[in-house]
Amino acid sequence: MTILADQTLLRRENIETAELDGEWLLLNIDTHAITKVNELGGYIWSILPEFPTVAELAKKVHTEYGVEMEVVLDDVQAFVEMLIEAGLLINA
């Protein structure tokens, strides 16, 4: 699955989050599935409402962490696809 860089993404409403020792736990209340993500994944999750596209997320991560834009785009794309497959995000 390829998400276009300008497609709007929404976090599902039934997700609870917790941050523990630099890792984030994302709990789908409906399915009781837990997805564990690292600190960067948690950062992306937390800014998603304000930066709801892959392009916006990648630009923000690039600015915050100073990683090459091409690398950031690939990583954000892969992370977003994983969140969609896990049922945590939807395309608006």
PDB file with one MODEL, atoms N, CA, C and O in Angstrom:
MODEL        1
ATOM      1  N   MET A   1       0.835  -1.162   0.000  1.00  0.00           N
ATOM      2  CA  MET A   1       0.000   0.000   0.000  1.00  0.00           C
ATOM      3  C   MET A   1       0.890   1.239   0.000  1.00  0.00           C
ATOM      4  O   MET A   1       1.859   1.323   0.755  1.00  0.00           O
ATOM      5  N   THR A   2       0.556   2.175  -0.839  1.00  0.00           N
ATOM      6  CA  THR A   2       1.298   3.431  -0.868  1.00  0.00           C
ATOM      7  C   THR A   2       0.339   4.570  -0.561  1.00  0.00           C
ATOM      8  O   THR A   2      -0.676   4.748  -1.235  1.00  0.00           O
ATOM      9  N   ILE A   3       0.670   5.319   0.445  1.00  0.00           N
ATOM     10  CA  ILE A   3      -0.122   6.482   0.821  1.00  0.00           C
ATOM     11  C   ILE A   3       0.483   7.687   0.118  1.00  0.00           C
ATOM     12  O   ILE A   3       1.687   7.926   0.206  1.00  0.00           O
ATOM     13  N   LEU A   4      -0.355   8.444  -0.580  1.00  0.00           N
ATOM     14  CA  LEU A   4       0.136   9.642  -1.242  1.00  0.00           C
ATOM     15  C   LEU A   4       0.554  10.666  -0.201  1.00  0.00           C
ATOM     16  O   LEU A   4      -0.046  10.763   0.869  1.00  0.00           O
ATOM     17  N   ALA A   5       1.579  11.422  -0.524  1.00  0.00           N
ATOM     18  CA  ALA A   5       2.167  12.368   0.430  1.00  0.00           C
ATOM     19  C   ALA A   5       1.178  13.421   0.913  1.00  0.00           C
ATOM     20  O   ALA A   5       1.342  13.969   2.003  1.00  0.00           O
ATOM     21  N   ASP A   6       0.138  13.713   0.101  1.00  0.00           N
ATOM     22  CA  ASP A   6      -0.807  14.764   0.492  1.00  0.00           C
ATOM     23  C   ASP A   6      -2.155  14.230   0.963  1.00  0.00           C
ATOM     24  O   ASP A   6      -3.086  15.009   1.169  1.00  0.00           O
ATOM     25  N   GLN A   7      -2.277  12.906   1.136  1.00  0.00           N
ATOM     26  CA  GLN A   7      -3.520  12.337   1.652  1.00  0.00           C
ATOM     27  C   GLN A   7      -3.652  12.655   3.138  1.00  0.00           C
ATOM     28  O   GLN A   7      -2.693  12.515   3.897  1.00  0.00           O
ATOM     29  N   THR A   8      -4.837  13.082   3.547  1.00  0.00           N
ATOM     30  CA  THR A   8      -5.076  13.394   4.955  1.00  0.00           C
ATOM     31  C   THR A   8      -5.270  12.110   5.747  1.00  0.00           C
ATOM     32  O   THR A   8      -6.011  11.215   5.342  1.00  0.00           O
ATOM     33  N   LEU A   9      -4.588  12.040   6.884  1.00  0.00           N
ATOM     34  CA  LEU A   9      -4.646  10.879   7.763  1.00  0.00           C
ATOM     35  C   LEU A   9      -5.331  11.265   9.065  1.00  0.00           C
ATOM     36  O   LEU A   9      -5.169  12.381   9.559  1.00  0.00           O
ATOM     37  N   LEU A  10      -6.095  10.334   9.613  1.00  0.00           N
ATOM     38  CA  LEU A  10      -6.762  10.564  10.890  1.00  0.00           C
ATOM     39  C   LEU A  10      -6.452   9.425  11.846  1.00  0.00           C
ATOM     40  O   LEU A  10      -6.456   8.257  11.458  1.00  0.00           O
ATOM     41  N   ARG A  11      -6.185   9.772  13.091  1.00  0.00           N
ATOM     42  CA  ARG A  11      -6.053   8.739  14.115  1.00  0.00           C
ATOM     43  C   ARG A  11      -7.450   8.227  14.432  1.00  0.00           C
ATOM     44  O   ARG A  11      -8.398   9.008  14.508  1.00  0.00           O
ATOM     45  N   ARG A  12      -7.578   6.919  14.615  1.00  0.00           N
ATOM     46  CA  ARG A  12      -8.873   6.376  15.031  1.00  0.00           C
ATOM     47  C   ARG A  12      -9.179   6.877  16.443  1.00  0.00           C
ATOM     48  O   ARG A  12      -8.275   7.080  17.253  1.00  0.00           O
ATOM     49  N   GLU A  13     -10.455   7.068  16.718  1.00  0.00           N
ATOM     50  CA  GLU A  13     -10.864   7.623  18.002  1.00  0.00           C
ATOM     51  C   GLU A  13     -10.732   6.630  19.148  1.00  0.00           C
ATOM     52  O   GLU A  13     -10.661   7.033  20.309  1.00  0.00           O
ATOM     53  N   ASN A  14     -10.700   5.350  18.842  1.00  0.00           N
ATOM     54  CA  ASN A  14     -10.714   4.320  19.877  1.00  0.00           C
ATOM     55  C   ASN A  14      -9.311   3.883  20.302  1.00  0.00           C
ATOM     56  O   ASN A  14      -9.112   2.731  20.687  1.00  0.00           O
ATOM     57  N   ILE A  15      -8.350   4.788  20.235  1.00  0.00           N
ATOM     58  CA  ILE A  15      -6.960   4.456  20.557  1.00  0.00           C
ATOM     59  C   ILE A  15      -6.539   5.191  21.830  1.00  0.00           C
ATOM     60  O   ILE A  15      -6.678   6.409  21.938  1.00  0.00           O
ATOM     61  N   GLU A  16      -6.030   4.432  22.775  1.00  0.00           N
ATOM     62  CA  GLU A  16      -5.452   4.997  23.996  1.00  0.00           C
ATOM     63  C   GLU A  16      -3.936   4.895  23.879  1.00  0.00           C
ATOM     64  O   GLU A  16      -3.420   3.948  23.285  1.00  0.00           O
ATOM     65  N   THR A  17      -3.226   5.859  24.438  1.00  0.00           N
ATOM     66  CA  THR A  17      -1.765   5.845  24.350  1.00  0.00           C
ATOM     67  C   THR A  17      -1.143   5.988  25.729  1.00  0.00           C
ATOM     68  O   THR A  17      -1.715   6.581  26.644  1.00  0.00           O
ATOM     69  N   ALA A  18       0.047   5.422  25.841  1.00  0.00           N
ATOM     70  CA  ALA A  18       0.840   5.576  27.064  1.00  0.00           C
ATOM     71  C   ALA A  18       2.304   5.617  26.669  1.00  0.00           C
ATOM     72  O   ALA A  18       2.742   4.879  25.787  1.00  0.00           O
ATOM     73  N   GLU A  19       3.059   6.491  27.331  1.00  0.00           N
ATOM     74  CA  GLU A  19       4.500   6.577  27.083  1.00  0.00           C
ATOM     75  C   GLU A  19       5.219   5.994  28.294  1.00  0.00           C
ATOM     76  O   GLU A  19       4.984   6.409  29.429  1.00  0.00           O
ATOM     77  N   LEU A  20       6.100   5.022  28.038  1.00  0.00           N
ATOM     78  CA  LEU A  20       6.851   4.365  29.104  1.00  0.00           C
ATOM     79  C   LEU A  20       8.305   4.236  28.697  1.00  0.00           C
ATOM     80  O   LEU A  20       8.617   3.536  27.734  1.00  0.00           O
ATOM     81  N   ASP A  21       9.192   4.892  29.407  1.00  0.00           N
ATOM     82  CA  ASP A  21      10.633   4.765  29.166  1.00  0.00           C
ATOM     83  C   ASP A  21      11.026   4.991  27.707  1.00  0.00           C
ATOM     84  O   ASP A  21      11.822   4.229  27.158  1.00  0.00           O
ATOM     85  N   GLY A  22      10.479   6.023  27.079  1.00  0.00           N
ATOM     86  CA  GLY A  22      10.849   6.358  25.711  1.00  0.00           C
ATOM     87  C   GLY A  22      10.146   5.540  24.645  1.00  0.00           C
ATOM     88  O   GLY A  22      10.378   5.759  23.457  1.00  0.00           O
ATOM     89  N   GLU A  23       9.292   4.600  25.037  1.00  0.00           N
ATOM     90  CA  GLU A  23       8.502   3.840  24.072  1.00  0.00           C
ATOM     91  C   GLU A  23       7.037   4.193  24.279  1.00  0.00           C
ATOM     92  O   GLU A  23       6.614   4.542  25.381  1.00  0.00           O
ATOM     93  N   TRP A  24       6.287   4.098  23.215  1.00  0.00           N
ATOM     94  CA  TRP A  24       4.865   4.397  23.273  1.00  0.00           C
ATOM     95  C   TRP A  24       4.080   3.116  23.039  1.00  0.00           C
ATOM     96  O   TRP A  24       4.445   2.288  22.205  1.00  0.00           O
ATOM     97  N   LEU A  25       2.998   2.969  23.788  1.00  0.00           N
ATOM     98  CA  LEU A  25       2.062   1.873  23.590  1.00  0.00           C
ATOM     99  C   LEU A  25       0.774   2.469  23.054  1.00  0.00           C
ATOM    100  O   LEU A  25       0.214   3.397  23.638  1.00  0.00           O
ATOM    101  N   LEU A  26       0.311   1.930  21.938  1.00  0.00           N
ATOM    102  CA  LEU A  26      -0.933   2.375  21.318  1.00  0.00           C
ATOM    103  C   LEU A  26      -1.923   1.224  21.452  1.00  0.00           C
ATOM    104  O   LEU A  26      -1.710   0.160  20.871  1.00  0.00           O
ATOM    105  N   LEU A  27      -2.993   1.418  22.201  1.00  0.00           N
ATOM    106  CA  LEU A  27      -3.967   0.368  22.477  1.00  0.00           C
ATOM    107  C   LEU A  27      -5.250   0.643  21.724  1.00  0.00           C
ATOM    108  O   LEU A  27      -5.897   1.671  21.921  1.00  0.00           O
ATOM    109  N   ASN A  28      -5.610  -0.297  20.854  1.00  0.00           N
ATOM    110  CA  ASN A  28      -6.880  -0.225  20.150  1.00  0.00           C
ATOM    111  C   ASN A  28      -7.935  -0.789  21.097  1.00  0.00           C
ATOM    112  O   ASN A  28      -7.956  -1.992  21.358  1.00  0.00           O
ATOM    113  N   ILE A  29      -8.805   0.066  21.610  1.00  0.00           N
ATOM    114  CA  ILE A  29      -9.802  -0.329  22.600  1.00  0.00           C
ATOM    115  C   ILE A  29     -10.753  -1.383  22.036  1.00  0.00           C
ATOM    116  O   ILE A  29     -11.166  -2.280  22.772  1.00  0.00           O
ATOM    117  N   ASP A  30     -11.108  -1.303  20.769  1.00  0.00           N
ATOM    118  CA  ASP A  30     -12.056  -2.244  20.169  1.00  0.00           C
ATOM    119  C   ASP A  30     -11.481  -3.646  20.039  1.00  0.00           C
ATOM    120  O   ASP A  30     -12.165  -4.630  20.321  1.00  0.00           O
ATOM    121  N   THR A  31     -10.226  -3.741  19.613  1.00  0.00           N
ATOM    122  CA  THR A  31      -9.630  -5.059  19.351  1.00  0.00           C
ATOM    123  C   THR A  31      -8.713  -5.527  20.476  1.00  0.00           C
ATOM    124  O   THR A  31      -8.282  -6.680  20.485  1.00  0.00           O
ATOM    125  N   HIS A  32      -8.415  -4.650  21.414  1.00  0.00           N
ATOM    126  CA  HIS A  32      -7.481  -4.927  22.518  1.00  0.00           C
ATOM    127  C   HIS A  32      -6.070  -5.214  22.021  1.00  0.00           C
ATOM    128  O   HIS A  32      -5.271  -5.825  22.730  1.00  0.00           O
ATOM    129  N   ALA A  33      -5.767  -4.777  20.816  1.00  0.00           N
ATOM    130  CA  ALA A  33      -4.424  -4.963  20.251  1.00  0.00           C
ATOM    131  C   ALA A  33      -3.524  -3.826  20.720  1.00  0.00           C
ATOM    132  O   ALA A  33      -3.930  -2.664  20.749  1.00  0.00           O
ATOM    133  N   ILE A  34      -2.303  -4.179  21.084  1.00  0.00           N
ATOM    134  CA  ILE A  34      -1.318  -3.194  21.518  1.00  0.00           C
ATOM    135  C   ILE A  34      -0.216  -3.108  20.475  1.00  0.00           C
ATOM    136  O   ILE A  34       0.334  -4.125  20.054  1.00  0.00           O
ATOM    137  N   THR A  35       0.101  -1.894  20.063  1.00  0.00           N
ATOM    138  CA  THR A  35       1.206  -1.647  19.140  1.00  0.00           C
ATOM    139  C   THR A  35       2.240  -0.821  19.882  1.00  0.00           C
ATOM    140  O   THR A  35       1.927   0.238  20.427  1.00  0.00           O
ATOM    141  N   LYS A  36       3.474  -1.308  19.901  1.00  0.00           N
ATOM    142  CA  LYS A  36       4.555  -0.597  20.581  1.00  0.00           C
ATOM    143  C   LYS A  36       5.390   0.118  19.529  1.00  0.00           C
ATOM    144  O   LYS A  36       5.787  -0.481  18.529  1.00  0.00           O
ATOM    145  N   VAL A  37       5.656   1.403  19.759  1.00  0.00           N
ATOM    146  CA  VAL A  37       6.483   2.186  18.838  1.00  0.00           C
ATOM    147  C   VAL A  37       7.576   2.892  19.636  1.00  0.00           C
ATOM    148  O   VAL A  37       7.444   3.116  20.840  1.00  0.00           O
ATOM    149  N   ASN A  38       8.645   3.232  18.943  1.00  0.00           N
ATOM    150  CA  ASN A  38       9.767   3.903  19.609  1.00  0.00           C
ATOM    151  C   ASN A  38       9.454   5.389  19.822  1.00  0.00           C
ATOM    152  O   ASN A  38       8.361   5.860  19.509  1.00  0.00           O
ATOM    153  N   GLU A  39      10.419   6.096  20.352  1.00  0.00           N
ATOM    154  CA  GLU A  39      10.233   7.508  20.679  1.00  0.00           C
ATOM    155  C   GLU A  39       9.852   8.341  19.452  1.00  0.00           C
ATOM    156  O   GLU A  39       8.973   9.198  19.537  1.00  0.00           O
ATOM    157  N   LEU A  40      10.502   8.096  18.321  1.00  0.00           N
ATOM    158  CA  LEU A  40      10.166   8.839  17.105  1.00  0.00           C
ATOM    159  C   LEU A  40       8.753   8.503  16.646  1.00  0.00           C
ATOM    160  O   LEU A  40       8.005   9.388  16.231  1.00  0.00           O
ATOM    161  N   GLY A  41       8.389   7.231  16.719  1.00  0.00           N
ATOM    162  CA  GLY A  41       7.025   6.837  16.369  1.00  0.00           C
ATOM    163  C   GLY A  41       6.001   7.526  17.255  1.00  0.00           C
ATOM    164  O   GLY A  41       4.953   7.963  16.779  1.00  0.00           O
ATOM    165  N   GLY A  42       6.305   7.623  18.545  1.00  0.00           N
ATOM    166  CA  GLY A  42       5.420   8.323  19.466  1.00  0.00           C
ATOM    167  C   GLY A  42       5.324   9.804  19.145  1.00  0.00           C
ATOM    168  O   GLY A  42       4.256  10.408  19.243  1.00  0.00           O
ATOM    169  N   TYR A  43       6.459  10.379  18.760  1.00  0.00           N
ATOM    170  CA  TYR A  43       6.468  11.792  18.366  1.00  0.00           C
ATOM    171  C   TYR A  43       5.568  11.998  17.145  1.00  0.00           C
ATOM    172  O   TYR A  43       4.754  12.921  17.113  1.00  0.00           O
ATOM    173  N   ILE A  44       5.723  11.135  16.149  1.00  0.00           N
ATOM    174  CA  ILE A  44       4.892  11.243  14.945  1.00  0.00           C
ATOM    175  C   ILE A  44       3.420  11.089  15.316  1.00  0.00           C
ATOM    176  O   ILE A  44       2.574  11.849  14.844  1.00  0.00           O
ATOM    177  N   TRP A  45       3.112  10.101  16.165  1.00  0.00           N
ATOM    178  CA  TRP A  45       1.729   9.890  16.594  1.00  0.00           C
ATOM    179  C   TRP A  45       1.176  11.154  17.269  1.00  0.00           C
ATOM    180  O   TRP A  45       0.034  11.544  17.031  1.00  0.00           O
ATOM    181  N   SER A  46       1.989  11.776  18.101  1.00  0.00           N
ATOM    182  CA  SER A  46       1.515  12.932  18.865  1.00  0.00           C
ATOM    183  C   SER A  46       1.293  14.174  18.004  1.00  0.00           C
ATOM    184  O   SER A  46       0.437  14.998  18.329  1.00  0.00           O
ATOM    185  N   ILE A  47       2.040  14.322  16.923  1.00  0.00           N
ATOM    186  CA  ILE A  47       1.879  15.515  16.075  1.00  0.00           C
ATOM    187  C   ILE A  47       0.934  15.290  14.904  1.00  0.00           C
ATOM    188  O   ILE A  47       0.629  16.227  14.166  1.00  0.00           O
ATOM    189  N   LEU A  48       0.470  14.066  14.726  1.00  0.00           N
ATOM    190  CA  LEU A  48      -0.370  13.750  13.570  1.00  0.00           C
ATOM    191  C   LEU A  48      -1.616  14.630  13.450  1.00  0.00           C
ATOM    192  O   LEU A  48      -1.941  15.035  12.334  1.00  0.00           O
ATOM    193  N   PRO A  49      -2.327  14.949  14.527  1.00  0.00           N
ATOM    194  CA  PRO A  49      -3.499  15.822  14.352  1.00  0.00           C
ATOM    195  C   PRO A  49      -3.147  17.199  13.773  1.00  0.00           C
ATOM    196  O   PRO A  49      -3.938  17.790  13.039  1.00  0.00           O
ATOM    197  N   GLU A  50      -1.972  17.694  14.104  1.00  0.00           N
ATOM    198  CA  GLU A  50      -1.548  19.017  13.632  1.00  0.00           C
ATOM    199  C   GLU A  50      -0.892  18.957  12.247  1.00  0.00           C
ATOM    200  O   GLU A  50      -0.934  19.933  11.498  1.00  0.00           O
ATOM    201  N   PHE A  51      -0.291  17.819  11.912  1.00  0.00           N
ATOM    202  CA  PHE A  51       0.400  17.617  10.634  1.00  0.00           C
ATOM    203  C   PHE A  51      -0.141  16.329  10.009  1.00  0.00           C
ATOM    204  O   PHE A  51       0.515  15.290  10.083  1.00  0.00           O
ATOM    205  N   PRO A  52      -1.347  16.382   9.384  1.00  0.00           N
ATOM    206  CA  PRO A  52      -2.067  15.161   9.027  1.00  0.00           C
ATOM    207  C   PRO A  52      -1.736  14.516   7.679  1.00  0.00           C
ATOM    208  O   PRO A  52      -2.507  13.685   7.198  1.00  0.00           O
ATOM    209  N   THR A  53      -0.624  14.872   7.067  1.00  0.00           N
ATOM    210  CA  THR A  53      -0.232  14.199   5.826  1.00  0.00           C
ATOM    211  C   THR A  53       1.203  13.703   5.960  1.00  0.00           C
ATOM    212  O   THR A  53       1.962  14.184   6.801  1.00  0.00           O
ATOM    213  N   VAL A  54       1.564  12.740   5.124  1.00  0.00           N
ATOM    214  CA  VAL A  54       2.939  12.233   5.134  1.00  0.00           C
ATOM    215  C   VAL A  54       3.913  13.367   4.854  1.00  0.00           C
ATOM    216  O   VAL A  54       4.952  13.467   5.507  1.00  0.00           O
ATOM    217  N   ALA A  55       3.589  14.221   3.892  1.00  0.00           N
ATOM    218  CA  ALA A  55       4.487  15.327   3.538  1.00  0.00           C
ATOM    219  C   ALA A  55       4.688  16.276   4.717  1.00  0.00           C
ATOM    220  O   ALA A  55       5.815  16.685   4.996  1.00  0.00           O
ATOM    221  N   GLU A  56       3.607  16.628   5.408  1.00  0.00           N
ATOM    222  CA  GLU A  56       3.716  17.538   6.553  1.00  0.00           C
ATOM    223  C   GLU A  56       4.469  16.887   7.710  1.00  0.00           C
ATOM    224  O   GLU A  56       5.300  17.525   8.357  1.00  0.00           O
ATOM    225  N   LEU A  57       4.173  15.615   7.965  1.00  0.00           N
ATOM    226  CA  LEU A  57       4.879  14.889   9.027  1.00  0.00           C
ATOM    227  C   LEU A  57       6.373  14.825   8.736  1.00  0.00           C
ATOM    228  O   LEU A  57       7.200  15.079   9.611  1.00  0.00           O
ATOM    229  N   ALA A  58       6.707  14.482   7.493  1.00  0.00           N
ATOM    230  CA  ALA A  58       8.119  14.353   7.117  1.00  0.00           C
ATOM    231  C   ALA A  58       8.841  15.692   7.254  1.00  0.00           C
ATOM    232  O   ALA A  58       9.972  15.743   7.737  1.00  0.00           O
ATOM    233  N   LYS A  59       8.197  16.761   6.834  1.00  0.00           N
ATOM    234  CA  LYS A  59       8.823  18.087   6.947  1.00  0.00           C
ATOM    235  C   LYS A  59       9.083  18.438   8.412  1.00  0.00           C
ATOM    236  O   LYS A  59      10.147  18.959   8.746  1.00  0.00           O
ATOM    237  N   LYS A  60       8.116  18.157   9.283  1.00  0.00           N
ATOM    238  CA  LYS A  60       8.269  18.458  10.706  1.00  0.00           C
ATOM    239  C   LYS A  60       9.385  17.609  11.325  1.00  0.00           C
ATOM    240  O   LYS A  60      10.204  18.127  12.085  1.00  0.00           O
ATOM    241  N   VAL A  61       9.423  16.307  11.005  1.00  0.00           N
ATOM    242  CA  VAL A  61      10.475  15.424  11.531  1.00  0.00           C
ATOM    243  C   VAL A  61      11.834  15.881  11.015  1.00  0.00           C
ATOM    244  O   VAL A  61      12.807  15.911  11.769  1.00  0.00           O
ATOM    245  N   HIS A  62      11.907  16.235   9.745  1.00  0.00           N
ATOM    246  CA  HIS A  62      13.150  16.735   9.152  1.00  0.00           C
ATOM    247  C   HIS A  62      13.639  17.974   9.910  1.00  0.00           C
ATOM    248  O   HIS A  62      14.825  18.091  10.221  1.00  0.00           O
ATOM    249  N   THR A  63      12.726  18.886  10.201  1.00  0.00           N
ATOM    250  CA  THR A  63      13.080  20.110  10.921  1.00  0.00           C
ATOM    251  C   THR A  63      13.540  19.809  12.349  1.00  0.00           C
ATOM    252  O   THR A  63      14.522  20.383  12.820  1.00  0.00           O
ATOM    253  N   GLU A  64      12.841  18.921  13.027  1.00  0.00           N
ATOM    254  CA  GLU A  64      13.142  18.619  14.430  1.00  0.00           C
ATOM    255  C   GLU A  64      14.413  17.793  14.602  1.00  0.00           C
ATOM    256  O   GLU A  64      15.187  18.030  15.529  1.00  0.00           O
ATOM    257  N   TYR A  65      14.633  16.814  13.701  1.00  0.00           N
ATOM    258  CA  TYR A  65      15.716  15.856  13.894  1.00  0.00           C
ATOM    259  C   TYR A  65      16.890  16.043  12.936  1.00  0.00           C
ATOM    260  O   TYR A  65      17.949  15.452  13.143  1.00  0.00           O
ATOM    261  N   GLY A  66      16.721  16.858  11.888  1.00  0.00           N
ATOM    262  CA  GLY A  66      17.817  17.135  10.974  1.00  0.00           C
ATOM    263  C   GLY A  66      18.239  15.972  10.094  1.00  0.00           C
ATOM    264  O   GLY A  66      19.368  15.938   9.605  1.00  0.00           O
ATOM    265  N   VAL A  67      17.344  15.027   9.891  1.00  0.00           N
ATOM    266  CA  VAL A  67      17.629  13.880   9.028  1.00  0.00           C
ATOM    267  C   VAL A  67      17.314  14.271   7.587  1.00  0.00           C
ATOM    268  O   VAL A  67      16.430  15.092   7.340  1.00  0.00           O
ATOM    269  N   GLU A  68      18.047  13.675   6.627  1.00  0.00           N
ATOM    270  CA  GLU A  68      17.819  13.979   5.206  1.00  0.00           C
ATOM    271  C   GLU A  68      16.357  13.751   4.845  1.00  0.00           C
ATOM    272  O   GLU A  68      15.748  12.767   5.265  1.00  0.00           O
ATOM    273  N   MET A  69      15.805  14.666   4.065  1.00  0.00           N
ATOM    274  CA  MET A  69      14.387  14.628   3.728  1.00  0.00           C
ATOM    275  C   MET A  69      13.987  13.332   3.033  1.00  0.00           C
ATOM    276  O   MET A  69      12.928  12.780   3.334  1.00  0.00           O
ATOM    277  N   GLU A  70      14.800  12.839   2.118  1.00  0.00           N
ATOM    278  CA  GLU A  70      14.463  11.608   1.397  1.00  0.00           C
ATOM    279  C   GLU A  70      14.338  10.433   2.365  1.00  0.00           C
ATOM    280  O   GLU A  70      13.426   9.616   2.241  1.00  0.00           O
ATOM    281  N   VAL A  71      15.242  10.354   3.315  1.00  0.00           N
ATOM    282  CA  VAL A  71      15.208   9.286   4.319  1.00  0.00           C
ATOM    283  C   VAL A  71      13.972   9.435   5.194  1.00  0.00           C
ATOM    284  O   VAL A  71      13.282   8.455   5.477  1.00  0.00           O
ATOM    285  N   VAL A  72      13.695  10.660   5.620  1.00  0.00           N
ATOM    286  CA  VAL A  72      12.531  10.920   6.465  1.00  0.00           C
ATOM    287  C   VAL A  72      11.247  10.541   5.741  1.00  0.00           C
ATOM    288  O   VAL A  72      10.379   9.894   6.327  1.00  0.00           O
ATOM    289  N   LEU A  73      11.112  10.930   4.488  1.00  0.00           N
ATOM    290  CA  LEU A  73       9.906  10.595   3.720  1.00  0.00           C
ATOM    291  C   LEU A  73       9.690   9.093   3.663  1.00  0.00           C
ATOM    292  O   LEU A  73       8.579   8.617   3.893  1.00  0.00           O
ATOM    293  N   ASP A  74      10.744   8.341   3.359  1.00  0.00           N
ATOM    294  CA  ASP A  74      10.633   6.880   3.291  1.00  0.00           C
ATOM    295  C   ASP A  74      10.225   6.302   4.638  1.00  0.00           C
ATOM    296  O   ASP A  74       9.353   5.435   4.707  1.00  0.00           O
ATOM    297  N   ASP A  75      10.852   6.778   5.708  1.00  0.00           N
ATOM    298  CA  ASP A  75      10.561   6.255   7.043  1.00  0.00           C
ATOM    299  C   ASP A  75       9.153   6.608   7.506  1.00  0.00           C
ATOM    300  O   ASP A  75       8.452   5.764   8.064  1.00  0.00           O
ATOM    301  N   VAL A  76       8.740   7.843   7.279  1.00  0.00           N
ATOM    302  CA  VAL A  76       7.390   8.256   7.673  1.00  0.00           C
ATOM    303  C   VAL A  76       6.356   7.482   6.865  1.00  0.00           C
ATOM    304  O   VAL A  76       5.343   7.046   7.411  1.00  0.00           O
ATOM    305  N   GLN A  77       6.601   7.311   5.584  1.00  0.00           N
ATOM    306  CA  GLN A  77       5.690   6.542   4.730  1.00  0.00           C
ATOM    307  C   GLN A  77       5.523   5.125   5.274  1.00  0.00           C
ATOM    308  O   GLN A  77       4.398   4.645   5.410  1.00  0.00           O
ATOM    309  N   ALA A  78       6.615   4.463   5.580  1.00  0.00           N
ATOM    310  CA  ALA A  78       6.570   3.089   6.095  1.00  0.00           C
ATOM    311  C   ALA A  78       5.851   3.042   7.444  1.00  0.00           C
ATOM    312  O   ALA A  78       5.062   2.131   7.695  1.00  0.00           O
ATOM    313  N   PHE A  79       6.118   4.009   8.303  1.00  0.00           N
ATOM    314  CA  PHE A  79       5.483   4.047   9.618  1.00  0.00           C
ATOM    315  C   PHE A  79       3.976   4.248   9.487  1.00  0.00           C
ATOM    316  O   PHE A  79       3.201   3.567  10.159  1.00  0.00           O
ATOM    317  N   VAL A  80       3.556   5.171   8.633  1.00  0.00           N
ATOM    318  CA  VAL A  80       2.133   5.429   8.419  1.00  0.00           C
ATOM    319  C   VAL A  80       1.447   4.185   7.862  1.00  0.00           C
ATOM    320  O   VAL A  80       0.345   3.844   8.293  1.00  0.00           O
ATOM    321  N   GLU A  81       2.079   3.510   6.916  1.00  0.00           N
ATOM    322  CA  GLU A  81       1.498   2.287   6.364  1.00  0.00           C
ATOM    323  C   GLU A  81       1.325   1.233   7.451  1.00  0.00           C
ATOM    324  O   GLU A  81       0.315   0.530   7.475  1.00  0.00           O
ATOM    325  N   MET A  82       2.305   1.116   8.356  1.00  0.00           N
ATOM    326  CA  MET A  82       2.207   0.164   9.455  1.00  0.00           C
ATOM    327  C   MET A  82       1.038   0.523  10.371  1.00  0.00           C
ATOM    328  O   MET A  82       0.305  -0.361  10.813  1.00  0.00           O
ATOM    329  N   LEU A  83       0.859   1.815  10.657  1.00  0.00           N
ATOM    330  CA  LEU A  83      -0.243   2.238  11.516  1.00  0.00           C
ATOM    331  C   LEU A  83      -1.597   1.965  10.866  1.00  0.00           C
ATOM    332  O   LEU A  83      -2.549   1.596  11.554  1.00  0.00           O
ATOM    333  N   ILE A  84      -1.689   2.140   9.568  1.00  0.00           N
ATOM    334  CA  ILE A  84      -2.942   1.843   8.858  1.00  0.00           C
ATOM    335  C   ILE A  84      -3.224   0.350   8.908  1.00  0.00           C
ATOM    336  O   ILE A  84      -4.348  -0.061   9.195  1.00  0.00           O
ATOM    337  N   GLU A  85      -2.209  -0.465   8.631  1.00  0.00           N
ATOM    338  CA  GLU A  85      -2.386  -1.919   8.675  1.00  0.00           C
ATOM    339  C   GLU A  85      -2.759  -2.399  10.073  1.00  0.00           C
ATOM    340  O   GLU A  85      -3.481  -3.385  10.214  1.00  0.00           O
ATOM    341  N   ALA A  86      -2.276  -1.716  11.104  1.00  0.00           N
ATOM    342  CA  ALA A  86      -2.596  -2.077  12.488  1.00  0.00           C
ATOM    343  C   ALA A  86      -3.972  -1.550  12.920  1.00  0.00           C
ATOM    344  O   ALA A  86      -4.422  -1.823  14.033  1.00  0.00           O
ATOM    345  N   GLY A  87      -4.632  -0.799  12.039  1.00  0.00           N
ATOM    346  CA  GLY A  87      -5.952  -0.274  12.354  1.00  0.00           C
ATOM    347  C   GLY A  87      -5.941   0.949  13.248  1.00  0.00           C
ATOM    348  O   GLY A  87      -6.939   1.251  13.901  1.00  0.00           O
ATOM    349  N   LEU A  88      -4.818   1.657  13.283  1.00  0.00           N
ATOM    350  CA  LEU A  88      -4.691   2.825  14.151  1.00  0.00           C
ATOM    351  C   LEU A  88      -4.937   4.141  13.424  1.00  0.00           C
ATOM    352  O   LEU A  88      -5.288   5.142  14.049  1.00  0.00           O
ATOM    353  N   LEU A  89      -4.757   4.141  12.114  1.00  0.00           N
ATOM    354  CA  LEU A  89      -4.966   5.330  11.277  1.00  0.00           C
ATOM    355  C   LEU A  89      -5.918   4.989  10.149  1.00  0.00           C
ATOM    356  O   LEU A  89      -6.044   3.832   9.747  1.00  0.00           O
ATOM    357  N   ILE A  90      -6.586   6.014   9.645  1.00  0.00           N
ATOM    358  CA  ILE A  90      -7.408   5.870   8.446  1.00  0.00           C
ATOM    359  C   ILE A  90      -7.119   7.036   7.508  1.00  0.00           C
ATOM    360  O   ILE A  90      -6.664   8.096   7.936  1.00  0.00           O
ATOM    361  N   ASN A  91      -7.391   6.824   6.219  1.00  0.00           N
ATOM    362  CA  ASN A  91      -7.331   7.910   5.240  1.00  0.00           C
ATOM    363  C   ASN A  91      -8.642   8.669   5.318  1.00  0.00           C
ATOM    364  O   ASN A  91      -9.715   8.067   5.314  1.00  0.00           O
ATOM    365  N   ALA A  92      -8.558   9.976   5.388  1.00  0.00           N
ATOM    366  CA  ALA A  92      -9.786  10.787   5.465  1.00  0.00           C
ATOM    367  C   ALA A  92     -10.328  11.052   4.080  1.00  0.00           C
ATOM    368  O   ALA A  92     -11.354  11.716   3.935  1.00  0.00           O
TER     369      ALA A  92
ENDMDL
END
